[in-house]
Amino acid sequence: MEPSGSQHRRNMSVKATRPRSSTKGPLDIPDEPDTRSPTPAAASGNRDSKTSSLPFHPARDLIASPKDSSHIQVTQNFSFLRQPEIFHPLSQLEIPLPFRSEFPSLLSGQPLESALQQLNDLCKRGHYLPAAHFAATILTSNLIASTDYSAIFSLLYTRLTCLLLTGNTLLAAEESKALQDLNSSFYYVDVKPDLPKEDGSSQEPPGKAHLAPWPLRVIAVRLQSIGFSDTRRGISGLYDLGLEARRHIIRPGVGAEEKSLWKARLADLGIRVVNALVEMGDLEAARRSLASMAPPSNGDVRRLQQRALLHLRVGDVDSAKDLFSSVSSPSANIVEPLLKMAEGKFDEAVTGWNDLLKAYCGTDDEVLIKQNLAVCLLYVGDLKQ
């Protein structure tokens, strides 16, 4: 048996603060060689007008969209994602009567282009519940071919995100189960290089491309973890996506634009992992993950705001303040009243929200600021205002 003093010293060494390990995890930006491709990889090819009108344009988010390549042939049939029984009927009973909107339906003989434009208009006006209903209506109609994966995935993404925005997370989780395993070979296609060598051979061996757009794959991880009642499935799914992003970052010949996109996706996955840990109730693991993440640059205000909100969710107000200690951007000021609220200083928060309301009047953030101001006014007892 070891002496007690020795055992005590070993326990202390475990708790001691040490520098962050240089070992790269699946959600860390890899150290790739500084080799630059002569031409950044960008989305190319002609896109039909139908695809460009989709409410969510997959090719806009994918640098190399499989649909843009003439060297592949997609034969998969996605009719299983268009079954009417997948989509739950939606209700507006919980919505006050003055705020209800009539659910739209397809007109007789209405072309797909017109239906997609109508769906776009609903999303732009913030009518997310009618938009969710209409997206499912288009999906299950005969306007969409079962092989048109781009339109199917776009409409499905719109349906799921609109359900999330209207608080119907459980419905979205159930409907996401129809996608089944997005990591299966069914969702992948072989992609050959678009530029062959002079002798006719390809510059590199064929690769694999995923047919589903990245944003759909990301939200499907969380929704399926809820739908299958397996929270750890969501964590492992995000790590799988992180490993894929790292492979794209260090891929030989990757362009600067594409590399930047995958790095942004990798950083976003890190944020989502911490958020998933918070939802699981594992706040200690969430704190450790936050501490291990590389700090965002001061110019990336959106990422700073996300990190600050996560620090607030785990109860670390001081770390949230430290993130903005050296940032002078006006966009960063929107977090300051939230910090006051986290500290219970609601009178100061009311002043802060009123100041922001004057600065952001007429912008997209005005409604968000008013909602937070209303919450603060409830806490200070000013129900009339």
C-alpha positions in Angstrom: 0.0 0.0 0.0 1.3 3.4 -0.9 1.9 6.0 1.8 -0.9 8.5 2.4 1.3 11.4 1.5 2.1 9.9 -1.9 -1.5 9.3 -2.6 -2.3 12.9 -1.6 0.2 14.3 -3.9 -1.1 12.3 -6.8 -4.7 13.6 -6.3 -3.4 17.1 -6.2 -1.6 16.7 -9.5 -4.9 15.6 -11.1 -6.6 18.9 -10.1 -3.7 21.1 -11.0 -4.1 23.5 -13.9 -2.1 22.5 -16.9 -1.8 24.0 -20.4 -4.2 22.8 -23.0 -3.0 19.6 -24.6 -1.6 19.9 -28.1 -3.4 16.8 -29.1 -6.0 17.7 -31.6 -9.5 16.4 -31.1 -12.1 15.8 -33.8 -13.6 19.3 -33.2 -10.3 21.1 -33.2 -9.0 22.9 -36.3 -6.2 20.7 -37.7 -2.7 21.9 -38.4 -2.6 21.4 -42.1 0.4 22.2 -44.4 0.4 25.7 -45.8 -0.3 24.6 -49.4 -2.6 26.8 -51.4 -4.6 25.6 -54.3 -4.1 27.8 -57.4 -7.8 28.2 -57.8 -10.2 28.1 -54.9 -12.8 25.4 -55.1 -16.2 27.0 -55.7 -19.6 25.9 -56.7 -19.8 25.7 -60.4 -22.1 24.6 -63.2 -25.4 25.7 -64.4 -28.3 25.4 -62.0 -31.8 25.2 -63.1 -34.3 27.9 -62.1 -36.3 25.5 -60.0 -33.4 24.8 -57.7 -32.5 28.5 -57.3 -36.0 29.2 -56.0 -35.8 26.7 -53.2 -36.4 28.1 -49.7 -33.1 26.6 -48.7 -30.6 26.3 -51.5 -28.3 23.3 -50.7 -25.7 24.3 -53.4 -25.3 27.7 -51.8 -24.0 26.0 -48.7 -22.0 23.3 -50.4 -18.8 24.3 -52.1 -18.9 21.1 -54.2 -22.5 20.2 -54.8 -22.9 16.8 -56.4 -25.6 18.2 -58.7 -23.1 20.6 -60.2 -20.8 17.7 -61.5 -21.4 16.0 -64.8 -19.3 13.1 -63.7 -21.8 11.5 -61.4 -25.2 9.9 -61.9 -27.7 9.9 -59.1 -30.1 6.9 -59.2 -31.4 6.9 -55.6 -35.1 7.0 -55.1 -36.3 9.2 -52.2 -40.0 8.4 -52.3 -39.7 7.1 -48.7 -39.3 10.8 -47.7 -42.5 11.9 -49.4 -45.0 9.6 -47.7 -47.9 11.6 -46.2 -47.9 9.6 -43.0 -44.5 11.0 -42.1 -45.8 14.5 -41.6 -48.0 15.3 -38.6 -51.1 17.6 -38.9 -50.4 21.0 -37.4 -52.7 22.9 -35.1 -53.1 26.6 -34.3 -55.3 26.1 -31.2 -52.5 27.4 -28.9 -52.1 30.6 -31.0 -54.3 33.5 -30.1 -56.9 34.1 -32.7 -55.6 37.5 -33.9 -52.2 36.0 -34.7 -53.4 33.0 -36.6 -52.7 32.6 -40.3 -54.6 30.4 -42.7 -52.8 27.3 -43.9 -52.1 27.6 -47.6 -52.9 24.9 -50.1 -51.7 24.2 -53.6 -53.9 25.7 -56.3 -55.2 23.5 -59.1 -52.5 23.5 -61.8 -50.1 25.6 -59.8 -46.5 25.1 -61.0 -43.7 24.1 -58.7 -41.9 27.5 -59.3 -44.9 29.4 -58.0 -45.4 27.1 -55.0 -41.7 27.5 -54.0 -42.0 31.2 -54.3 -45.1 31.2 -52.1 -43.2 29.1 -49.5 -40.3 31.6 -49.6 -42.7 34.5 -49.0 -44.1 32.7 -45.9 -40.7 32.2 -44.5 -39.6 35.8 -45.1 -42.7 37.1 -43.4 -42.1 34.9 -40.4 -45.2 32.7 -40.9 -43.3 29.6 -39.9 -46.2 27.3 -39.0 -48.0 27.8 -42.3 -44.6 27.5 -44.0 -44.1 24.1 -42.3 -47.5 23.0 -43.4 -47.0 24.1 -47.0 -43.5 22.5 -47.3 -45.1 19.2 -46.4 -47.9 19.8 -48.9 -45.4 20.4 -51.7 -43.3 17.4 -50.7 -46.2 15.0 -50.8 -47.6 16.4 -54.1 -46.9 15.2 -57.6 -44.9 18.4 -58.3 -41.7 16.8 -57.0 -40.0 13.8 -58.6 -38.8 11.1 -56.2 -35.3 11.4 -57.7 -35.1 15.2 -57.2 -33.0 14.9 -54.1 -32.1 18.6 -54.1 -35.8 19.8 -53.9 -36.7 17.0 -51.4 -33.9 17.8 -49.0 -34.6 21.5 -49.3 -38.3 21.2 -48.5 -37.6 18.7 -45.7 -35.1 21.1 -44.2 -37.6 23.9 -44.4 -40.2 21.8 -42.7 -38.0 20.7 -39.8 -36.6 24.2 -39.2 -40.0 25.8 -39.2 -41.3 23.3 -36.7 -38.3 24.1 -34.5 -38.9 27.8 -34.8 -42.6 27.3 -33.7 -41.8 25.2 -30.7 -42.8 21.9 -32.3 -39.5 20.2 -31.6 -41.0 16.8 -30.7 -42.9 16.7 -34.0 -39.7 17.6 -35.9 -37.8 14.9 -34.0 -40.4 12.3 -35.0 -40.4 13.3 -38.6 -36.6 13.4 -38.8 -36.6 9.7 -38.1 -37.7 9.1 -41.7 -34.2 10.0 -42.8 -32.9 6.9 -41.0 -29.1 6.6 -41.0 -27.7 9.6 -42.9 -24.2 8.0 -42.7 -25.3 5.0 -44.7 -23.8 4.5 -48.2 -27.3 5.2 -49.7 -26.8 8.9 -49.2 -23.3 9.0 -50.9 -22.4 9.2 -54.5 -19.1 8.8 -56.3 -17.7 12.1 -57.6 -14.9 12.2 -60.2 -12.7 15.4 -60.7 -14.2 17.8 -63.2 -10.8 18.5 -64.9 -9.2 15.5 -66.4 -5.5 15.3 -67.3 -4.3 15.8 -70.8 -3.9 12.1 -71.3 -7.5 11.6 -70.3 -7.0 10.2 -66.9 -8.4 11.8 -63.8 -6.2 13.9 -61.6 -7.2 12.0 -58.5 -9.3 9.0 -57.6 -13.0 9.4 -57.3 -14.3 10.6 -54.0 -17.5 10.4 -52.1 -20.1 13.2 -51.8 -23.1 13.3 -49.5 -26.3 14.1 -51.2 -27.9 15.8 -48.2 -27.0 19.4 -47.6 -24.8 20.1 -44.5 -27.4 22.1 -42.5 -29.9 19.3 -42.8 -27.4 16.7 -41.6 -26.5 18.9 -38.6 -30.0 19.5 -37.4 -30.9 15.8 -38.1 -28.3 14.7 -35.6 -30.0 16.6 -32.7 -33.5 15.8 -33.8 -32.9 12.1 -34.2 -31.2 11.9 -30.8 -34.5 13.3 -29.4 -36.7 11.2 -31.6 -34.8 8.0 -30.6 -34.5 9.1 -27.0 -30.7 8.7 -27.1 -29.0 12.0 -26.1 -25.5 10.4 -26.5 -26.4 9.6 -30.1 -26.5 13.4 -30.7 -23.0 13.9 -29.3 -21.5 11.0 -31.3 -23.2 12.2 -34.4 -21.7 15.7 -34.1 -18.3 14.2 -33.6 -18.7 12.1 -36.8 -19.5 15.3 -38.7 -16.5 16.9 -37.1 -14.2 14.2 -38.3 -15.6 14.6 -41.8 -15.0 18.4 -41.7 -11.4 17.8 -40.6 -10.8 15.4 -43.5 -12.0 18.1 -45.9 -9.8 20.8 -44.3 -6.6 18.7 -44.7 -7.6 17.3 -48.1 -4.8 17.8 -50.7 -5.6 20.6 -53.2 -8.5 22.1 -51.2 -9.1 25.7 -52.1 -8.9 28.6 -49.6 -12.6 29.3 -49.9 -13.6 25.7 -49.2 -11.1 25.3 -46.4 -12.5 28.5 -44.7 -16.0 27.1 -45.0 -15.1 23.7 -43.4 -13.3 25.5 -40.6 -16.4 27.6 -39.9 -18.5 24.4 -39.9 -16.0 22.7 -37.5 -16.2 25.7 -35.1 -20.0 25.6 -35.3 -20.0 21.9 -34.4 -18.0 22.6 -31.3 -20.6 25.1 -30.2 -23.4 22.5 -30.8 -21.6 19.9 -28.8 -21.5 22.2 -25.7 -25.1 23.0 -26.2 -26.0 19.3 -26.4 -24.1 18.7 -23.2 -26.1 21.5 -21.5 -29.4 19.9 -22.8 -28.2 16.6 -21.3 -27.7 18.4 -17.9 -24.0 17.6 -17.9 -22.9 21.2 -17.1 -19.4 20.1 -15.9 -18.6 18.4 -19.2 -20.0 21.5 -21.0 -17.7 23.8 -18.9 -14.7 21.6 -19.7 -15.5 21.6 -23.4 -15.8 25.4 -23.4 -12.5 25.7 -21.7 -10.8 23.5 -24.2 -12.1 25.4 -27.2 -9.8 27.8 -29.0 -10.9 31.4 -28.3 -12.7 33.1 -31.3 -11.2 36.1 -32.8 -12.4 39.5 -31.6 -13.7 40.3 -35.1 -16.0 37.2 -35.1 -18.8 38.9 -33.1 -21.3 36.2 -33.9 -19.1 33.5 -32.6 -18.3 35.5 -29.5 -22.0 36.0 -28.8 -22.6 32.2 -29.1 -19.8 31.5 -26.7 -21.0 34.1 -24.3 -24.5 32.6 -24.3 -23.1 29.1 -23.6 -21.1 30.5 -20.7 -24.3 32.0 -19.3 -26.1 28.7 -19.7 -23.5 26.9 -17.6 -23.6 29.8 -15.0 -20.2 31.2 -15.8 -21.0 34.9 -16.0 -17.3 36.0 -15.5 -16.1 34.1 -18.5 -18.9 35.6 -20.6 -17.8 39.1 -19.6 -14.2 38.3 -20.4 -15.1 37.4 -24.0 -16.2 41.0 -24.6 -13.7 42.8 -22.5 -11.6 43.7 -25.5 -14.3 44.0 -28.1 -15.6 47.4 -29.1 -18.0 46.4 -31.9 -21.6 47.8 -31.5 -22.9 44.3 -32.3 -21.3 43.1 -29.1 -23.4 45.5 -27.0 -26.5 43.4 -27.4 -25.1 40.8 -25.0 -24.4 43.3 -22.2 -28.1 43.5 -21.0 -28.2 39.7 -20.9 -25.2 39.7 -18.6 -27.0 42.1 -16.3 -30.0 39.8 -16.3 -27.8 36.9 -15.4 -26.5 38.8 -12.4 -30.0 39.8 -11.3 -29.5 43.5 -12.1 -32.8 43.9 -13.9 -33.1 47.7 -13.5 -29.7 48.1 -15.3 -30.8 45.5 -17.9 -34.0 47.5 -18.6 -31.9 50.6 -19.2 -29.6 48.6 -21.5 -32.5 47.1 -23.5 -34.1 50.6 -23.9 -30.8 52.0 -25.2 -30.5 49.1 -27.7 -34.1 49.5 -28.8 -33.4 53.1 -29.9 -30.2 52.0 -31.8 -31.8 49.0 -33.5 -35.3 50.4 -34.2 -36.5 49.2 -37.5 -34.0 46.4 -37.8 -34.5 42.6 -37.6 -33.3 42.6 -34.0 -36.0 45.0 -32.8 -38.5 42.2 -31.9 -35.8 40.3 -30.1 -34.8 43.3 -28.0 -38.5 44.1 -27.2 -39.1 40.5 -26.0 -36.1 40.7 -23.6 -37.1 44.1 -22.4 -40.6 42.8 -21.6 -39.1 40.0 -19.6 -37.0 42.5 -17.6 -40.0 44.7 -17.0 -41.9 41.7 -15.5 -39.0 41.1 -13.1 -39.0 44.8 -11.9 -42.8 44.7 -11.6 -43.7 47.1 -14.4 -46.5 45.1 -15.9 -48.2 48.1 -17.5 -45.2 49.1 -19.7 
